[in-house]
Amino acid sequence: NGRSCVIDKRTRNRCRYCRLQKCLIVGMKKEAVQNERDSISRRTSDENPQVDASEGDELMDSVVRVEKLFHQIFAADCTRQVAKINQVVTSMSEQLSSYVHWAKQSAGVFRAPSCTT
């Protein structure tokens, strides 16, 4: 790292100093550097909220419940055989219904943003 690294498509993320120098050499303005994206400082306490023990226990209980439900729903007896197309479609439909049922039961644990179109 003598501040003379080869910067190409494969190695560009290895040395930030040399990458910046190469960008400046080819005409990038120093004002274009986005320093706020480069923050590697410690997180503040607001960014890392504390969870009290009862909330943690409740979350863990929910995760365990969801995992047990998952195994109950999806632990079907699997046999290997050549299937006809209508059997595949029926199986896929049943599996999809099982996934939806599992997801609805798991809604309190996994809070994904809802999409409205």
C-alpha distances in whole Angstrom, upper triangle without the diagonal:
4,5,7,7,10,12,16,18,17,13,14,13,10,8,11,10,9,12,14,14,15,18,19,19,21,24,23,24,22,26,25,22,24,22,25,24,20,22,21,24,26,29,32,35,37,34,35,38,40,43,46,47,50,48,45,48,50,47,46,50,49,47,49,52,50,48,52,53,51,52,55,55,53,54,57,58,56,58,57,59,59,60,62,60,62,61,58,58,60,58,55,57,58,54,54,56,55,52,53,55,52,50,53,54,50,50,50,47,45,45,43,44,47,47,50,51
4,5,7,11,13,17,20,19,15,15,16,13,10,13,11,10,13,15,13,15,18,18,18,20,23,23,24,22,25,25,23,25,23,27,25,22,24,23,26,28,32,35,38,39,37,37,41,43,46,49,50,53,51,48,51,53,50,50,53,53,50,52,55,53,52,56,57,54,55,59,59,57,58,60,62,60,61,60,62,62,63,65,63,66,65,61,62,64,61,58,61,61,58,57,60,58,55,57,59,56,54,57,57,53,53,53,50,48,48,47,47,50,50,53,53
4,6,9,11,15,18,17,14,13,14,11,8,10,7,6,10,11,9,11,14,14,14,17,19,19,20,18,22,22,19,21,20,23,22,19,22,21,24,27,30,33,36,37,35,36,40,42,44,47,49,52,50,47,51,52,49,49,52,52,49,51,54,52,51,55,56,53,55,58,58,56,57,60,61,59,61,60,62,62,62,64,62,64,63,60,60,62,60,57,59,60,56,55,58,57,54,55,57,54,52,55,56,52,51,51,49,46,46,45,45,48,47,50,51
4,7,9,13,16,16,12,12,14,12,9,11,9,7,10,12,10,10,13,14,13,15,18,18,20,19,23,22,20,23,22,26,24,22,24,24,27,30,33,36,39,40,37,38,42,44,47,50,51,54,52,49,53,54,51,50,54,53,50,53,56,53,52,56,57,54,55,59,58,56,57,60,61,59,61,59,61,61,61,63,61,64,63,59,60,62,60,57,59,60,56,55,58,57,54,55,58,55,53,56,57,53,53,53,50,47,47,46,46,48,48,51,51
4,6,9,13,12,9,9,11,9,7,10,9,6,8,11,10,10,13,15,14,16,19,18,21,20,23,22,20,22,22,25,23,20,23,23,26,29,31,34,38,39,36,36,40,42,45,48,49,52,49,47,50,51,48,48,51,50,47,50,53,50,49,53,54,51,52,55,55,52,54,56,57,55,57,55,57,57,58,59,57,60,59,55,56,58,56,53,55,56,53,52,55,54,50,52,54,52,50,53,53,50,50,50,47,44,45,43,43,46,45,48,48
4,6,10,10,7,8,11,10,9,11,11,8,9,12,11,9,13,15,14,14,18,18,21,21,24,22,20,23,23,26,24,22,25,25,28,31,33,36,39,40,37,38,42,44,46,49,51,53,50,48,51,52,49,48,52,51,48,50,53,50,49,52,53,50,51,55,54,52,53,55,56,54,55,54,56,55,56,57,55,58,57,53,54,57,54,51,54,55,52,51,54,53,49,51,54,51,49,52,53,50,49,50,47,44,45,42,43,45,44,47,47
4,7,8,6,5,8,8,8,10,10,7,6,10,10,8,10,13,12,12,15,15,18,18,21,19,17,19,20,23,21,19,22,23,26,29,31,34,37,38,35,36,39,42,44,47,49,51,48,46,49,50,46,46,50,49,46,48,51,48,47,50,51,48,50,53,52,49,51,53,55,52,54,52,54,53,54,55,53,55,55,51,52,54,52,49,51,53,49,48,51,50,47,48,51,49,46,49,50,47,47,47,45,42,42,39,39,42,41,43,43
4,6,5,5,9,10,11,12,14,11,9,12,13,10,11,15,14,13,17,16,20,20,23,20,19,21,22,24,22,21,24,24,28,31,32,36,39,39,35,37,40,43,44,48,49,51,48,46,49,50,46,46,49,48,45,47,50,47,46,49,50,47,48,51,50,48,49,51,53,50,51,50,51,50,51,52,50,52,52,48,49,51,49,46,49,50,47,46,49,48,45,46,49,47,45,48,49,46,45,46,44,41,41,38,38,40,39,42,42
4,6,6,9,11,12,13,16,13,11,14,15,13,13,17,17,15,18,17,21,21,23,20,19,20,22,24,21,20,24,24,27,30,31,35,37,37,34,35,38,41,42,46,47,49,46,44,47,47,43,44,47,45,42,45,47,44,43,46,47,43,45,48,47,44,46,48,49,47,48,46,48,47,47,48,46,49,48,45,45,48,46,43,45,46,43,42,45,45,41,43,46,44,41,44,46,43,42,43,41,38,38,35,35,37,36,39,38
4,6,8,9,12,13,16,14,12,16,17,15,16,19,19,18,21,20,23,24,26,23,21,22,23,25,22,21,24,23,27,29,31,34,37,37,33,34,38,40,41,45,46,48,45,42,45,46,42,42,45,44,40,43,45,42,41,44,45,42,43,46,45,43,44,46,47,45,46,44,46,46,46,47,46,48,48,44,44,47,45,42,44,46,42,41,45,44,40,42,45,43,40,44,45,42,42,43,40,37,37,35,35,37,37,39,39
4,6,6,8,10,13,11,9,13,14,13,14,17,17,17,20,19,22,22,24,22,20,21,21,23,20,19,22,21,25,27,29,32,35,36,32,33,37,39,40,44,45,47,44,42,45,46,42,42,45,44,41,43,46,43,42,45,46,43,44,48,47,44,46,48,49,47,49,47,49,49,49,50,49,51,50,47,47,50,47,44,47,48,44,43,47,46,42,44,47,44,42,45,46,43,43,43,41,38,38,36,36,39,38,41,41
4,6,7,8,10,9,6,10,12,10,11,14,15,15,17,16,18,18,20,18,16,17,18,20,17,16,19,19,23,25,27,30,33,34,30,31,35,37,39,43,44,46,43,41,44,45,41,42,45,44,41,43,46,43,42,46,46,43,45,48,47,45,47,49,51,48,50,49,50,50,50,51,49,52,51,47,48,50,48,45,47,48,45,43,47,46,42,44,46,44,41,44,46,42,42,42,40,37,37,34,35,37,36,39,39
4,6,6,10,10,8,11,13,12,13,16,17,17,19,17,20,19,20,18,15,16,16,18,15,13,16,16,19,22,23,27,30,30,27,28,31,34,36,39,40,43,40,38,41,42,38,38,42,40,38,40,43,40,39,43,44,41,42,46,45,43,44,47,48,46,48,47,49,49,49,51,49,51,50,46,47,49,46,43,45,46,43,42,45,44,40,41,44,41,39,42,43,39,39,39,37,34,34,32,32,35,35,37,38
4,7,9,9,8,12,13,13,15,17,18,19,21,19,21,20,22,21,18,18,18,20,17,15,17,16,20,22,24,28,31,31,28,29,33,35,37,40,41,44,41,39,42,43,39,39,43,42,39,41,44,42,40,44,45,42,44,47,47,44,46,48,50,48,50,48,51,51,51,53,51,53,52,48,49,51,48,46,48,49,45,44,47,46,42,44,46,43,41,44,45,41,41,41,39,36,36,34,35,38,38,41,41
4,6,6,6,9,10,11,12,14,16,17,19,17,19,17,20,19,16,17,16,18,16,14,16,16,19,22,24,27,31,31,28,29,33,35,38,41,42,45,42,40,43,45,41,41,45,44,41,44,46,44,43,47,48,45,47,50,50,47,49,52,53,51,53,52,54,54,55,56,54,56,56,52,52,54,52,49,51,52,48,47,50,49,45,47,49,46,44,47,47,44,43,43,41,38,38,36,37,40,39,42,43
4,6,5,6,9,10,10,12,14,16,17,15,16,14,16,15,12,13,12,15,13,11,13,13,17,20,22,25,29,29,26,28,31,34,36,40,41,44,41,39,43,44,40,41,44,43,41,44,46,44,43,47,48,45,47,50,50,48,49,52,54,52,54,53,55,55,55,57,55,57,56,52,52,54,52,49,51,52,48,47,49,48,45,46,48,46,43,46,47,43,42,42,40,37,37,35,35,38,38,40,41
4,5,5,6,9,10,11,12,15,16,14,15,13,16,15,12,14,13,16,15,12,15,15,18,22,24,27,31,31,29,30,34,36,39,42,44,47,44,42,46,47,44,44,48,47,44,47,50,47,47,50,51,49,51,54,53,51,53,56,58,56,58,57,59,59,59,60,58,60,60,56,56,58,56,53,54,55,52,50,53,52,49,50,52,49,47,49,50,46,46,46,43,41,40,38,38,41,41,44,44
4,5,5,6,9,10,10,12,14,14,15,14,17,16,14,16,16,19,18,15,19,19,22,25,27,30,34,35,32,33,37,39,42,45,47,49,47,45,48,49,46,46,50,49,46,49,51,49,48,52,53,50,52,55,54,52,54,56,58,56,58,57,59,58,58,60,58,60,59,56,56,58,56,53,55,56,52,51,54,53,49,51,53,51,48,51,52,48,47,48,45,42,42,40,40,43,42,45,45
4,5,5,6,9,10,11,13,11,14,13,15,14,12,14,14,17,16,14,17,18,21,25,27,30,33,33,30,32,36,38,41,44,46,48,45,43,47,47,44,45,48,47,44,47,49,47,46,50,50,48,50,53,52,50,52,54,56,54,56,54,56,56,56,57,55,57,57,53,53,55,53,50,52,53,50,48,51,50,47,48,50,48,45,48,49,46,45,45,43,40,39,37,37,40,39,41,42
4,5,5,6,9,10,11,9,10,9,12,11,9,11,12,15,14,13,16,17,20,24,26,28,32,32,29,31,35,38,40,44,46,48,45,44,47,48,45,45,49,48,45,48,50,48,48,51,52,49,51,55,54,52,54,56,58,56,58,57,59,58,58,59,57,59,59,55,55,57,55,52,53,55,51,50,52,52,48,49,51,49,46,49,50,46,45,46,43,41,40,38,37,40,39,41,42
4,5,5,6,9,10,9,11,10,13,13,11,15,15,19,18,16,19,20,23,27,29,32,35,35,33,35,38,41,44,47,49,52,49,47,51,51,48,49,52,51,49,52,54,52,51,55,55,53,55,58,57,55,57,59,61,59,61,60,62,61,61,62,60,62,62,58,58,60,58,55,57,58,55,53,56,55,52,52,55,53,50,52,54,50,49,49,47,44,43,41,41,43,43,45,45
4,5,5,6,9,9,12,12,15,14,13,16,17,20,19,18,21,22,26,29,31,34,37,37,35,36,40,43,45,49,51,53,50,48,52,52,49,49,53,52,49,52,54,52,51,55,55,52,54,57,56,54,56,58,60,58,60,58,60,59,59,60,58,60,60,56,56,59,57,53,55,57,53,52,55,54,51,52,54,52,49,52,53,50,49,50,47,44,44,41,41,43,42,44,44
4,5,5,7,5,8,9,12,10,10,13,15,18,17,16,20,22,25,28,30,32,36,35,33,35,38,41,44,47,49,52,49,47,50,51,47,48,52,50,48,51,53,50,50,54,54,51,53,56,55,53,55,57,59,57,59,58,59,58,58,59,57,59,59,55,55,57,55,52,54,55,52,50,53,53,49,50,53,51,48,50,52,48,47,48,46,43,42,39,38,41,39,41,41
4,5,5,5,6,7,10,10,10,14,15,18,18,17,21,23,25,29,31,33,37,36,34,36,40,43,45,49,51,53,50,49,53,53,50,51,54,53,50,53,56,53,53,57,57,54,56,59,58,56,59,61,63,61,63,61,63,62,62,63,60,62,62,58,58,61,59,55,57,59,55,53,56,56,52,53,56,54,51,53,54,51,50,50,48,45,44,42,41,43,42,44,44
4,5,7,9,10,14,14,14,17,19,22,22,21,24,26,28,32,34,36,40,40,37,40,43,46,49,52,54,56,54,52,56,56,53,54,57,55,53,56,58,56,55,59,59,56,58,62,60,58,61,63,64,62,64,62,64,63,63,64,61,64,64,60,60,62,60,57,59,60,57,55,58,58,54,55,58,56,53,56,57,54,53,53,51,48,47,45,44,46,45,47,46
4,6,9,11,14,13,14,17,19,23,22,21,25,27,30,33,35,37,41,40,38,40,44,47,49,53,55,57,54,52,56,56,52,53,57,55,53,56,57,55,54,58,58,55,57,61,59,57,59,61,63,61,62,61,62,61,61,61,59,61,61,58,57,60,58,55,57,59,55,53,56,56,53,53,56,55,52,54,56,53,51,52,50,47,46,43,42,44,43,45,44
4,6,9,12,11,12,16,18,21,21,21,24,27,29,33,34,36,40,39,37,40,43,46,49,52,54,56,53,52,56,56,52,54,57,55,53,56,58,55,55,59,59,56,58,61,60,58,60,62,64,62,64,62,64,63,62,63,60,62,62,59,58,61,59,56,57,59,56,54,57,57,53,54,57,55,52,54,56,53,51,52,50,47,46,43,42,44,42,44,43
4,6,9,7,9,12,15,18,17,17,21,23,26,30,31,33,36,36,33,36,39,42,45,49,51,53,50,49,52,52,49,50,53,52,50,53,55,52,52,56,56,53,55,58,57,55,58,60,62,60,62,60,62,61,60,61,58,60,60,57,56,59,57,53,55,57,54,51,54,54,50,51,54,52,49,51,53,49,48,48,47,44,42,40,38,40,39,41,40
4,5,5,8,11,13,16,17,17,20,23,25,29,30,32,35,35,32,35,38,42,44,48,51,52,49,49,52,52,49,51,54,52,50,54,55,53,53,57,57,54,57,60,58,57,59,61,64,62,64,63,64,64,63,63,61,62,63,59,58,60,59,55,57,58,55,53,56,56,52,52,55,53,50,52,53,50,48,49,47,44,42,40,39,41,40,41,41
4,5,6,9,11,14,15,14,17,20,22,26,27,29,33,32,30,33,36,39,42,46,48,50,47,46,50,50,47,49,52,51,49,52,54,52,52,56,56,53,56,59,58,56,59,61,63,62,64,63,65,64,63,64,62,63,63,59,59,61,59,56,57,58,55,53,55,55,52,52,54,52,49,51,53,49,48,48,46,43,41,39,38,41,40,41,42
4,5,8,10,12,14,14,17,20,22,25,26,27,31,30,28,32,35,38,41,44,47,49,46,45,49,49,46,48,51,49,48,51,53,51,51,55,55,53,55,58,57,56,58,61,63,61,64,63,65,64,63,64,61,63,63,59,58,60,59,55,56,57,54,52,54,54,50,50,53,51,48,50,51,48,46,46,44,42,40,38,36,39,38,39,39
4,6,9,11,12,13,16,19,21,25,25,27,31,29,27,30,33,37,39,43,46,47,44,44,47,47,44,46,49,47,45,49,50,48,48,52,52,50,52,55,54,52,55,57,60,58,60,59,61,60,60,60,57,59,59,55,54,57,55,51,52,54,51,49,51,51,47,47,50,48,45,47,48,45,43,44,42,39,37,35,33,36,35,36,36
4,6,9,9,9,13,15,18,21,22,24,28,27,25,28,31,34,37,40,43,45,42,41,45,45,42,43,46,45,43,46,48,46,46,50,50,48,50,53,52,51,53,56,58,56,59,58,60,59,59,59,57,58,58,54,54,56,54,51,52,53,50,48,50,50,46,46,49,47,43,45,47,43,42,42,40,37,36,34,32,35,34,36,37
4,6,6,7,10,13,15,19,19,21,25,24,21,24,27,31,33,37,39,41,38,38,41,41,38,40,43,41,40,43,45,43,43,47,47,45,47,50,49,48,51,53,56,54,57,56,58,57,57,57,55,56,56,52,51,53,52,48,49,50,47,45,47,47,43,43,45,43,40,42,44,40,38,38,37,34,32,30,29,32,31,33,34
4,5,5,7,10,12,16,17,18,22,22,20,22,26,29,32,35,38,40,37,36,40,40,37,39,42,41,39,43,45,42,43,47,47,45,47,50,49,48,51,53,56,55,57,57,59,59,58,59,57,58,57,54,53,55,53,50,50,51,48,46,48,48,44,44,46,44,41,43,44,40,39,38,36,34,32,31,30,33,33,35,36
4,5,6,10,11,14,14,16,19,18,16,19,22,26,28,32,35,37,34,33,37,37,34,36,39,38,36,40,42,40,40,44,44,42,45,48,47,46,49,51,54,53,56,55,58,57,57,58,55,56,56,52,51,53,51,47,48,49,46,44,46,45,41,41,43,41,38,40,41,37,35,35,33,31,29,28,27,30,30,32,33
4,6,9,11,14,14,16,20,19,16,19,22,25,28,31,34,36,33,32,35,36,33,34,37,36,34,38,40,37,38,41,42,40,42,45,44,43,46,48,51,50,52,52,54,54,53,54,52,53,52,49,48,50,48,44,45,46,43,41,43,42,39,39,41,39,36,37,39,35,33,33,31,29,27,26,25,28,28,30,31
4,6,9,12,14,16,20,20,17,19,23,26,28,32,34,36,33,32,36,36,33,35,38,37,35,38,40,38,39,42,43,41,43,46,45,44,47,49,52,51,53,53,55,55,54,56,53,55,54,50,50,51,49,46,47,48,45,43,45,44,40,41,43,40,37,39,40,37,35,35,33,30,29,28,28,31,31,34,35
4,6,9,10,12,16,16,14,16,19,22,25,29,31,33,31,30,33,34,31,33,36,35,33,37,39,37,37,41,42,40,42,45,45,44,46,49,52,51,53,53,56,56,55,57,54,55,55,51,51,52,50,47,48,48,45,43,45,44,40,40,42,40,37,39,39,36,34,33,31,29,28,27,27,30,31,34,35
4,7,9,12,15,16,14,15,19,21,24,27,29,32,29,28,32,33,30,31,34,34,32,35,37,36,36,39,40,39,41,44,44,43,44,47,50,49,52,52,54,55,54,56,54,55,54,50,50,51,49,46,47,47,44,42,44,43,39,40,42,39,36,38,38,35,34,33,30,29,28,27,27,31,32,35,37
4,6,9,12,14,12,13,17,19,22,25,28,30,28,27,31,32,29,30,34,34,32,35,37,36,36,40,41,40,42,45,45,44,46,49,52,51,54,54,57,57,57,58,56,57,56,53,52,53,51,48,49,49,46,44,46,44,41,41,43,40,37,39,39,35,34,33,31,29,28,28,28,32,33,36,38
4,6,9,11,10,10,14,16,19,22,24,27,25,24,27,29,26,27,31,31,30,32,35,34,34,38,39,38,40,43,43,42,44,47,50,50,53,53,56,57,56,58,56,57,55,52,52,52,50,47,48,48,45,43,44,43,39,40,41,38,36,37,37,33,32,31,28,27,27,27,27,31,33,36,38
4,7,8,6,7,10,13,16,19,22,24,22,21,25,26,24,25,28,28,27,30,32,31,32,35,36,35,38,40,40,40,42,45,48,48,51,51,54,55,54,56,54,54,53,50,49,50,48,45,46,45,42,41,42,40,37,37,38,35,33,34,34,30,29,27,25,24,23,24,24,28,30,33,35
4,5,5,7,9,12,15,18,21,23,21,21,25,25,24,25,29,28,28,31,33,32,33,36,37,37,39,42,42,42,44,47,50,50,53,54,57,57,56,58,56,56,55,52,51,52,50,47,47,47,44,42,43,42,38,38,39,36,34,35,34,31,30,27,26,25,24,25,25,28,30,33,36
4,5,5,6,8,12,14,17,20,18,18,22,23,21,23,26,26,26,29,31,30,31,34,35,35,37,40,40,40,42,46,49,49,52,53,56,57,56,58,56,56,54,52,51,51,49,46,46,46,43,41,42,40,37,37,37,35,32,33,32,29,28,25,24,24,22,24,24,28,30,33,36
4,5,6,9,12,15,18,20,18,18,22,22,21,23,26,25,25,28,30,29,31,34,34,34,37,39,39,40,42,45,48,48,52,53,55,56,55,56,54,54,53,50,49,49,47,45,45,44,41,40,40,39,36,35,36,33,30,31,31,28,26,24,22,22,20,21,22,25,27,30,33
4,6,10,12,16,19,21,18,18,22,22,20,22,25,24,24,27,29,28,29,32,33,32,35,37,37,37,39,42,46,46,49,50,52,53,52,53,51,51,50,47,46,47,45,42,42,42,39,37,38,37,33,33,34,31,28,29,29,26,24,22,21,20,18,19,19,23,25,28,31
4,7,9,13,15,18,15,15,18,19,17,19,22,22,21,24,26,26,27,30,31,30,33,35,35,35,37,41,44,44,47,48,51,52,51,53,51,51,49,47,46,46,44,41,41,41,38,36,37,35,32,32,33,30,27,28,28,25,23,21,19,19,18,19,20,24,26,29,32
4,6,10,13,15,12,12,16,17,15,17,20,20,20,23,25,24,26,29,30,30,32,34,34,35,37,40,43,44,47,49,51,53,51,53,51,51,49,47,46,46,44,41,41,40,38,36,36,35,32,31,32,29,27,27,27,23,22,19,18,18,17,19,20,23,26,29,32
4,6,10,12,10,10,14,15,14,16,18,19,19,22,24,24,25,28,29,29,31,33,34,35,36,40,43,44,47,49,52,53,52,54,52,52,50,47,47,47,44,42,42,41,38,37,37,35,32,32,32,29,27,28,26,23,22,20,18,19,18,21,22,26,29,31,35
4,7,8,6,7,10,11,10,12,15,15,16,18,20,21,22,24,26,26,28,30,31,32,34,37,40,41,45,46,49,51,50,51,50,49,48,45,45,44,42,40,40,38,36,35,34,32,30,30,29,26,25,25,23,20,20,17,15,17,17,19,21,24,28,30,34
4,6,6,6,9,10,11,13,15,16,17,19,20,21,23,25,26,27,29,31,32,33,34,38,41,42,46,48,51,52,51,53,52,51,49,47,47,46,43,42,41,40,37,36,36,34,31,31,30,28,26,26,24,22,21,18,17,19,19,22,24,27,30,33,37
4,5,5,6,9,10,10,12,14,15,16,18,20,21,22,24,26,27,29,30,31,32,36,39,40,44,46,49,51,50,52,51,50,48,46,46,45,42,41,41,39,36,36,35,33,31,31,29,27,26,26,24,21,21,18,16,19,20,23,26,28,32,35,38
4,5,5,6,9,10,10,12,14,15,16,18,20,21,22,24,26,27,28,30,31,35,38,39,43,45,48,50,49,51,50,49,47,45,44,43,41,39,39,37,35,34,33,31,29,29,27,25,24,24,21,19,19,16,15,18,19,22,25,27,31,33,37
4,5,5,6,9,10,11,12,14,15,16,18,20,21,22,25,26,27,28,30,33,36,38,42,43,46,48,47,49,47,46,44,42,42,41,38,37,36,35,32,31,31,28,27,26,25,22,21,21,19,17,16,13,12,15,15,19,21,23,27,30,33
4,5,5,6,9,10,11,12,14,15,16,18,20,21,23,24,26,27,28,31,35,36,40,41,44,46,45,47,46,45,43,41,41,40,37,36,36,34,31,31,30,28,26,26,25,22,21,21,19,16,17,14,12,14,16,19,21,24,28,31,34
4,5,5,6,9,10,10,12,14,15,16,18,20,21,23,24,26,27,30,33,35,38,40,44,46,45,47,46,45,43,41,41,39,37,36,35,33,31,31,30,27,26,26,24,21,21,21,18,16,17,14,12,15,17,21,24,26,30,32,36
4,5,5,6,9,10,11,12,14,15,16,18,20,21,22,24,25,29,32,34,37,40,42,44,43,45,44,43,41,39,38,37,35,33,33,31,29,28,27,25,23,23,21,19,18,18,15,13,14,11,10,13,15,18,21,23,27,29,33
4,5,5,6,9,10,11,12,14,15,16,19,20,21,22,24,27,30,32,35,37,40,42,41,43,41,41,39,37,36,35,33,31,31,29,27,26,25,23,21,21,20,17,16,16,14,11,12,9,7,10,12,15,18,21,24,27,31
4,5,5,6,9,10,11,12,14,15,17,18,20,21,22,26,29,30,34,36,39,41,40,42,41,40,38,36,36,35,32,31,31,29,26,26,26,23,21,22,20,17,17,18,15,13,14,12,9,12,15,18,21,23,27,30,33
4,5,5,6,9,10,11,12,14,16,17,18,20,21,24,27,29,33,35,38,40,39,41,40,39,37,35,35,34,31,30,30,28,25,25,25,22,20,21,19,16,16,17,13,12,14,11,10,13,16,19,22,24,27,30,34
4,5,5,6,9,10,10,12,14,15,16,18,20,23,26,28,31,34,36,38,37,39,38,37,34,33,32,31,28,27,27,25,23,22,21,19,17,17,16,13,13,13,10,8,10,8,6,10,12,16,19,20,24,27,30
4,5,5,6,9,10,10,12,14,15,16,18,21,24,26,29,31,34,36,35,37,36,35,33,31,31,30,27,26,26,24,21,21,21,18,16,17,16,12,12,14,11,8,11,10,7,9,12,15,19,20,24,27,30
4,5,5,6,9,10,11,12,14,15,16,20,23,24,28,30,33,35,34,37,36,35,33,31,31,30,27,26,26,24,21,22,21,18,17,18,17,13,14,15,12,11,14,13,10,13,16,19,22,24,27,30,33
4,5,5,6,9,10,11,12,14,15,18,22,24,27,30,33,35,33,35,35,34,31,30,30,28,25,25,25,22,20,20,19,16,15,16,14,11,12,13,9,9,12,11,10,13,16,18,22,23,26,29,32
4,5,5,6,9,10,10,12,14,17,20,22,25,28,30,32,31,33,32,31,28,27,27,25,23,22,21,19,17,17,16,13,12,13,11,8,9,10,7,6,9,10,8,10,13,15,19,20,23,26,28
4,5,5,6,9,10,11,12,15,18,19,23,25,28,30,29,32,31,30,28,26,26,25,22,21,22,19,17,17,17,14,13,15,13,10,11,13,11,9,13,13,11,12,16,18,21,22,25,28,31
4,5,5,6,9,10,10,14,17,19,22,25,28,30,29,32,31,30,27,26,27,25,22,22,22,19,17,18,17,14,14,16,13,10,13,14,11,11,15,15,13,15,19,21,24,25,28,30,33
4,5,5,6,8,10,13,16,18,22,24,27,29,27,30,29,28,25,24,24,22,19,19,19,16,14,15,14,11,11,12,10,7,10,11,8,9,13,14,13,14,18,19,22,23,25,28,30
4,5,5,6,8,11,14,16,19,22,24,26,25,27,26,26,23,21,22,20,17,17,17,14,12,13,13,9,9,11,10,6,9,12,10,9,13,15,13,14,17,18,21,22,24,27,29
4,6,5,5,9,12,14,17,20,23,25,24,27,27,26,23,22,22,21,17,18,18,15,13,15,15,11,12,14,13,10,13,15,13,13,17,18,16,17,21,22,25,26,28,30,32
4,6,6,8,11,14,17,20,23,25,24,26,26,25,22,21,22,20,17,18,18,14,13,15,14,10,12,14,12,10,13,15,12,14,17,19,18,19,22,23,26,26,29,31,33
4,6,7,11,13,16,19,21,23,22,24,23,22,19,18,19,16,14,14,14,11,9,11,10,7,8,11,9,8,11,13,11,13,16,18,17,18,21,21,25,24,26,28,30
4,5,9,10,14,16,18,20,19,22,21,21,18,16,17,15,12,13,13,10,8,11,11,8,9,12,11,9,12,15,14,14,18,20,19,19,22,22,25,25,26,29,30
4,7,8,12,15,18,20,19,22,23,22,19,18,19,17,14,15,16,13,11,14,14,11,12,16,14,13,16,18,17,17,21,23,21,21,25,25,28,28,30,33,34
4,6,9,13,15,17,17,19,20,19,16,15,17,15,11,13,15,11,10,14,14,11,13,16,15,14,18,20,18,19,23,25,24,24,27,27,30,30,31,33,35
4,7,10,12,16,15,18,20,19,15,15,18,16,13,15,17,14,13,17,17,15,17,20,19,18,21,23,22,23,26,29,27,28,31,31,34,33,35,37,38
4,7,9,12,13,16,17,17,14,13,16,15,11,14,16,14,13,16,17,15,17,20,20,19,22,24,24,24,27,30,28,28,31,31,34,33,34,36,37
4,6,10,11,14,16,17,13,13,17,15,13,15,18,16,15,19,20,18,20,23,23,23,25,28,27,28,31,34,32,32,35,34,37,36,37,39,40
4,7,9,13,15,16,13,12,16,16,13,15,18,17,16,20,22,20,21,25,25,25,27,30,30,30,33,35,34,33,36,35,38,37,37,40,40
4,6,10,13,14,11,11,15,15,13,15,18,18,17,21,22,22,23,26,27,27,29,31,31,32,35,38,36,35,38,37,39,39,38,40,40
4,7,10,12,10,10,13,14,13,15,18,18,18,21,23,23,24,26,28,28,30,32,33,33,36,39,38,36,39,37,39,38,38,40,39
4,6,8,6,6,10,11,10,12,15,15,15,18,20,20,21,24,25,26,27,30,31,31,33,37,36,35,37,35,37,36,35,37,36
4,6,5,6,9,10,11,12,14,16,17,18,20,21,23,25,26,27,29,30,32,33,35,38,37,36,38,36,38,36,35,36,36
4,5,5,6,9,10,11,12,14,15,16,18,20,21,23,24,26,27,29,30,31,33,36,36,34,36,34,35,33,32,33,32
4,5,5,6,8,10,10,12,14,15,17,18,20,21,23,24,26,27,29,30,31,35,35,33,35,33,35,33,32,32,32
4,5,5,6,9,10,11,12,14,15,16,18,20,21,22,24,26,27,28,30,33,33,32,34,32,34,32,32,33,33
4,5,5,6,9,10,10,12,14,15,16,18,20,21,22,24,26,26,28,32,31,30,31,30,31,30,29,31,30
4,5,5,6,9,10,10,12,14,15,16,18,20,21,23,24,25,27,30,30,28,30,28,30,28,27,28,27
4,5,5,6,9,10,11,12,14,15,17,18,20,21,23,24,26,29,29,28,30,28,30,28,28,29,28
4,5,5,6,9,10,11,12,14,15,16,18,20,21,22,24,28,27,26,28,27,29,27,27,29,29
4,5,5,6,9,10,10,12,14,15,16,18,20,21,22,26,25,24,26,24,26,24,24,25,25
4,5,5,6,9,10,11,12,14,15,17,19,20,21,25,25,23,25,24,25,23,23,24,24
4,5,5,6,9,10,11,12,14,15,17,18,20,23,23,23,24,24,26,24,24,25,26
4,5,5,6,9,10,10,12,14,15,16,18,21,21,20,22,21,23,22,23,24,25
4,5,5,6,9,10,10,12,14,15,16,20,20,18,20,19,20,19,19,21,21
4,5,5,6,9,10,11,12,14,15,19,19,18,20,19,21,19,20,21,22
4,5,5,6,8,10,11,12,14,17,17,17,19,19,21,20,21,23,24
4,5,5,6,9,10,10,12,15,15,14,16,15,18,17,18,20,22
4,5,5,6,9,10,10,14,15,13,15,14,16,15,16,18,19
4,5,5,6,9,10,13,14,14,16,16,18,17,19,20,22
4,5,5,6,9,11,11,11,14,14,17,17,19,21,23
4,5,5,6,9,10,9,11,11,14,13,15,18,20
4,5,5,8,10,10,11,12,14,13,15,17,20
4,6,8,9,10,12,14,16,16,19,21,24
4,6,6,6,9,11,14,14,17,20,23
4,5,5,6,8,11,11,14,17,20
4,6,6,10,12,13,17,19,23
4,6,9,13,14,18,21,24
4,6,10,11,15,18,21
4,7,9,12,15,19
4,6,9,13,16
4,7,10,13
4,7,10
4,7
4
